[in-house]
Amino acid sequence: MRIERSRGRDGGFPSFVSIKRDLQDEYGVNTSVTGLKQHVEDHVEMPAAGACLLRAQLYDEDFDSVVEEVSQDVSPLELMKLLPDRPLTEAEVGTIVSHPEVDAIHGEPLTTWYSTIPDDFEDDIHAFWIETGDEIISFSLYIGEFSQWDQYTASMNADQEIRWEQMEIRKKEDLVDRGMMYRNDYLHVPEQKPEETEAPAFSEETRADTEDWFTDRAVQPSSAVMEGEFAGDQPLSMDAVRDLSTEELVQQLRGFGVEISKETFQEEVEGFYSASELTDHWWEVYSVTAVGYDEDFIWMAAVVLWDRLVPDAVSSEQLDRMMQDGYDLQDEGKTVEACNLWLEVWEHLKDRFTEEMTSIRDAEQVFSGLQSLYNWCQDVEMELGNAGRQDDPAFHEKRIEYCREFCELFPETYTLIIQNMRSAVAVSLFDLGRVNEGEAEFEALVSEYPDFVWGYTKWGDKYWQNRHHDEIPLDYGKAEEIYQRALSNDIDEPDVVRKRLKKLEMERENRDSEET
């Protein structure tokens, strides 16, 4: 799955909706949010997220704990800074839970969603975060290696799917067991007695059965649409909803209390970017009677009706599918097709951006999907460069235009991204044979950011090891001059440049020997 791509540098974890889409897109498994929760409850037997944080007993040793000794007047931030570089003990979790300023706690082993993490590291990398007032403080650790914490306000994702301050989160007084930390949006805790909720971890055997379980229970299109119950006691599939006629969809929605018509639906979508937002609006303004699996029908019907009745108003769900299709094309080696599709997405997104959005983080409020714009925009830049080098030089022109647009639209974006975008412009100019323009671009970049090591290295590399155009001369002296200029400044990573110089000298000597 590509759930890991939805993580931005400031965090963000997949919801049931995201998991549901991935199951459909990656494995062709049709399910529902309710179905996923039911599956977690009675089939997969996955424990609440964060249970693996309490693996201290596996280490068979006692720990001296600073956390247990802290007083209640220590701030939540200072408390998080004291967390040890190992799994938390139950007593330590209890200290955090009982802190008067801690409103909610959450945690999970990152391997739950990061499928690319090597098996050797399984259960050794964790994320843990707490809510305190309007702030979220996160802590991540890799056992025996590093730990880090971050602090940021909940409002950063206020209009996105994450919506920290609005989510149904189990508060500390509601925890089934205070050592079990979870978020209701992606892990279901059955409404049972505490002793009945304990379960072993998600085994590989249950993983193998997942697709069959969903397939056997997926609702097929019914021959007649009735007011009231639709899905019954089985998960509802998107295919089942798509197979209904527009009239049947509207009739069923009205049966659930959503008072719309085919004619008024276009007016309904105005002011919303996604079917998910529209569905939230319906739940607020109508007396919706859907329960159980039928709750999924409301959102699914909105998605299908949007596709059919308002095709010119591209929804976030449609953009999300296009983004995912781009990643699929990329995996298949179809870089040009992926870039063309992503540039189409970029054009649609630009229609949503406003002058008040001065960073890419600001722009996240107008799109919610499996991908964060923060990550996806960087992927676009890199793939445009790959397409230009490997397939069609015209994509260097598109890369230049895209990167310049990005920097103009979002000048207050995280500095490293701006630096990388500007570097990409300079590199593409070189790769088009426009050496003088590339020189000017690099010169402007390192003049503004004299400590940006990669500005110098990418610039120097163009004169020997990364020459992708006949117009670029082989010039070891020029490359060395640029590298030495970097060392004369207070750059962040001088060893990067020193390694370049050493490698350059070796290649120059080998070339001289061959010529002799």
N, C-alpha and C positions, 0 to 999 in steps of 0.2 A: 504493500500500500504506500501511498505518498502522503500519508497524514503528517509525516514529519515536515513536509514543506510548508505546512500552515503555521509553523512556529516562526515568530519574528524575534528579533534580538531582545525584545522586552517580554517575551513569553507568549502565552496563548496556547490553549489546549483544545483538542477536538471535542465537539459536542456529539450527541447521538446523531444529529442530523448529518454532520460531517462523516461519521462512521458509516451511516446508512448509504450515503452517496458513494463512498469508496467501495463498499461491498457491491453496489450496483455497477460502478464504472470499471472496477478492477477484476471482479469475479463473476459478474452477471447474476449476483444473488439479490433477489428482491425481498425487502423486509420493511419494517417501519420502526419509528422511535419506540412505540409501545412494544413491538415485537422484539426489539433489541433488549429492552428492559426485562421482558419476560424470559428471553433466552438466557440472560445473565443470571436471572433468579433460579430457573428450574433446570437448566441444561448445562451451561458452562460452569456454574458454581464458582464464579470469580468473586473473591472477597472484595471488600471496599477498598478503593484506591488508597495507597499509602500503607497498607498492612505490612508490606515488605520492609518498611522503615523500622519495624519492631523485630529485627532479626538478631538483636544483640545476643540472645540466648545461644545462637548458633556458634558464636565465637568462644563460648565456654570460658568466659573470664569476667571479672568484675571491673567496672570502670569508675574512676574518680570523676564525678560530674560537677562542673561549675554551675550548670543550669539549675540543678536542684537546690543550690545554695543561695540563689539570687533572691533579693527582696522584691515585694510586689510593686515598689515604686520605681523600679527600673523600667525604662521605656521599652515598648515592643521592638524598636529598632536595635537597641543595645542588647536585648534578649536574643534576637536573631544572630547577632554578631558572636554570641557565646556558644552557638551550636557546635557540637564536636564533629570531627571529621570521621564519622562512623555512623551506623544506624542508631537512631534514638532509642533509649530505653522507655518503658512504659511510664516510669516515674518522671522522666524528663518531659514526655508528652503531657503528662498530667500537670506539670508546672506551667507549661505554655497555655494549656487549655484553661487553667484557673486564673490566668492573669486578667485583671479587671478591664484592661483596654483591648484585649484580644476578642474580636467579635466572631471570628470563624477561622478554622484551620483546614488546610488541604494538603494532600501529598500524594505522590505516586512514584514508582520506579520508572525512570525514563524509558526503559526497554519495553514498557507496555505499548508505547507508540513508536519508538525509534527502532524500526525493524533493521536498520543498517548497523546497529551497535553489535560488535563481535560477541559471540556467545560467551566468551571468556569473561566478559564484563557484566553478564546478566545479573540483575539485582544489585549491582554495585554502584549504579548511578541513579541518583534520586533527585526529585524536585520537591520542595516543601515551601508552602507560603501561607501567610496569615493575613487576615483583614483586620485593620484597626482604624475605625472611623472611615475617612475617605481615602485611606491609603492602603496599598498592598505592599507587603514586604516579602520578597522571595529569597529562597536559599536553595542552592543546588550543591551537591557534593558527589565526588567520585572517591570511593573509599581508598584511603592511603595516598591520594594524589593531590587533590585540590578541593577548595570550597570557595564559594563566592555568594554574595548577597546583593540584592538590588532593591531600591525603594522607588516607588512611583505612585502617582495618584490613580484612583480607580477610573476617573473620568476620561483617561486616555482612549478607552475603547467604548465610551458611553453609548455610541450609536451603532456599535457592531454586535455581532452575534454573541461575543463573550459577555458583555454587559455585566461586569462584576457586581456593581452595586444593585442590580435589579434581579439577579439570579436567585433561584430558590436554593439557598445554601443552608445546610443543617447548621444551626448555631450550637455553641458549646453545650448549652443546657439540653439540647435534643439529641446529642450523640448517643447512639446505641451502646457504644463502648468508647470511652474517651481515648483509647489508643487507636481507634479506627478513624481515619480521616478521609473524607470523600466530598465530592461535589455532585449534586443531584443531576446535573445536566448530562453526565455521561456514565455514571454508575448508579444502578438502582439498588436501594436498600429496602428489602421487603418489609412491609408493615407487620412484623412479627415480634415475638419476644426476643430479647437480646440473645439468649442461648440458642435460638433457632437460626440466627443469621450467620453463624460462623461456617466457613466453607474452605476447602482446600484451594490452592491456586489453580489458575486456568491451565489445564494439562494439554500436552500435544495431542493426546487421544481425542479430547473434546474438540480441539481445533479442527481435526480432520473431518469431524461429523457436522461442522457448522453449516456448510452449504446444503447438505442433504436435509438438515433440520428445517432450514428456511424454505427450501424448494418444496418440501412436502406440505408445508403449511401456507404457502402463498395463495392468497385469494385470487381466483380467476374471475373474469368479467361475468357479472350476473345477467341473465336474460331480461330481467325486469328490474327497474329502479323504483324503490319504494321510499316514501317519506319515513324518516326515522332511521332505524338501524340499517347499516349497509354492510360493514365488514363482518359483523357478528363476532365470533370468538376466535377469529384467525387473523394473522397479519395481512395487511393490505399491500398489494404490489403496485408500483407506478404503472406497469404495463396494463393492469386491470383498469386503472383510472383512464389511461390514454385510449383504451378500447371503447370507452363510453362516448356517445355523441355529445356535442356541445349542449343540446337541449337536455339530455339526461344529466349532465354535470350540473347544470343550473337548477334543474328540478330537485336533485339530491341535496344541493346546498340549501335551497329554500326549505327542504324538509328538515334540515338541521337548524333552521332559524336564520340563515344568512339571506336576507331579503334583497337579492340582486336579480337582475335580468340580463339577458344577452346584450341588450341595448345599453344598459347602464354600466356594464362592467368596465368599458373604456374610461368612463368618468371615475370609476372606483380606483383605477391604478394611478391617477394623477396625484403627484406629490409623494409617490413611493418609488423606490429603486428596485425593490424585490418583492416577490410573491410572499416571502416570509414576513416582511413588514406589513404587507397588505393583510395577511392572515391575522397578525397580531391586532391590527385595527378592527377587523371583523369581530374578534373575541371581545373587544372593548365596547363596540357600539351595538352589537346584536346580542340577543339572548340565545347564544349557540347551545344546542342541546346534545351535540356529539360527545360521546364518552368512549373510553377504551380505545380500540383500534380505529374507531371512526374519527377520532381526533386527527389522525394522520390524513384522512380524506380531505379535510378542509384545506390544508396546505397543498396537497397534491393536486386538487382540483384547481386551485388558484394558479399553480405553475402551468398546468395544461391549458387553461383558458387564456392565460397571458400569451402563451405561444401562439394560440389560434386567433385570438381576437385583437391583439395589439402587437402584431409582429414588428412594427416599426419602432416601438419603444422597447429597446433591448433591456431585459431584466438582469439583475445580478446573477440569477440562476443561469441564464443563458451565457453571460460572460464567464461565469465559473466553468461551465461545460467547455467553452472555447479554450479557456486556459488549460484545463485538463487534457483536452484533445491535443493542444500544443505540446504538452509534456509527453504524451503518447507518441506523437510524431517524432519528437526528439529522441525518444528511446529506440525508435525504429530506424534511426539514422536519417530521417527526412527533415534535415535542419531548415532548408529553404521553406518548406511547407509550414513548419512550426513557426518560423519568423513571420511569414505573411499573415498567419492567423493571429499571432500575438500583436502585430502592428494594427490589425483591424480592431482588436480589443482595446488597444491604446487610444485609437481614434474615438471609440465610444466613451471611454473613461474621461477623455479630455472635455467632453460635453458636460461632465458632472463637476469638474473642478471649478473653484471660484477664486477670486483674488485674495480672499481671506485665508486660503490654504497655502501657506508658505513653506511647508515641509511635507514630505511624503507621508509622515505620520498624521498630519492634518487631513490628508486625502483619504485615509482609511475609513473615515466616517461615511463615505459615499459608496463603499463596496464592502460586502461581507461574503466570503466564500472560503473554499479550502485553502486558497493561497492568500497570504498577506501581500498587499501591494509593495510593502517594504522589500520583501524578498523577491517577488516576481519581477519587479522593475529591474533589479540587478541581473536576473536571469536573462531578461530580454537583451540587455546590453551585451552580455557575454555571447549569447547565441547569434546575434547579428554579426559579431566579429568572426565567429566560427564559419558562418555562412559566407562571409566576404572572402575569407582565406581559402576555404575548401571548395566552394561552389561557384559563386558569382560575385565578382568585385563590386557590382552595383550595391551590394548590401553594406559595403563600407560607407557609401553615401547615405544610406538609410540609417546606419549606426550614428553617423555624425549628426544628422538631423534629429534623431531621437534623443541623443545625449544632450545636445544643446537645448532642445525643448525642455527636457527634464530639469536641467540646471536653471533655466529661465523661469519655469513654473514653480519650482520648489527650492529657492536659494538657501533656505534655512534648514535644509535636510542635514542629517548627520554628516559631518565634514568629510569623513573617509569616503562616503558614497559620492559626494560632489567631486572629490579628488579623483576617484576612479572613473567617473563619467568623463571628466575633462581629459584624463589620460587616454581614455578610449578614443576620444576625438583626435588627439595627436597621433596615436598609433595608426588609426585608420587613414589619416592624411598621408602618413609615410607609406602605408601599404597601397595607396593609390598612386604613388610616385610623386606626390606633391610635397617634396622634401622641405622646401622653404616654408610652406605653411605649417608643416608639422613641427619644424624648428621653432617657429614663432609661438605655436601653441604650448610646446613644452617649456619654452622660456618664460611665458606668462604664468604657467602653472607653478614652476619652482620659485619664481620671484614672489608670488603670493604666499606660497607654502614652502619656505626654504628648508623645513625639517621633514618634508615628505619624501622618504627614501625611495619609494616606488616611482615617483616622478623622474628621478635621476636614472634609476636602473632601467626602466622601460625606454627612456630616451637613449641611453648609451647602448642598450641591446640592439637597437635598430641599425647600428653601424657594423655589427659583426654577426651575432648569433641569431638575430631575428630579422634578417633582411628578406622581405617578402615581395620585393619589386626590383626590377633591373635598374631603376633610376637611383636606387640607394647604393652609394659606393661602399666598398669594404674599407673601413677606416679604423684600424685599431687605435691609432693616436687620438682620433676624435672621441672614441668611446672612453679611452683612459682619461682624457681631459674632463669629460662629464662626470665620471666616477670620482675623480680627485676633487672636483668641485663639491660633490656631495659630502665628502669627508671633511672639507673645510668648513662646513656648516654643522650645526648641532642637530644632526639627524637622529631619528629614533633608534634605528637598527644599523649601526655602522658595520657590523659583521656581514650583513648582506652585501654591502658594497665591496668589502675586502675579499670576500669569496669570488665576486665577479672579477675583480682585478687579478686574482691568482689564476682563475680559469682562463681569462683573456691572455695573460702572459704565456701560459702553457701552450695555448693554441697558436699564438704568434710565433713562438719558438719552433713548434712543430712545422708550421707552414714555411718558415725560413729554411729549416733543415731540408724539407722536401724540394724546395726550389734550388738549393745548393747542390 
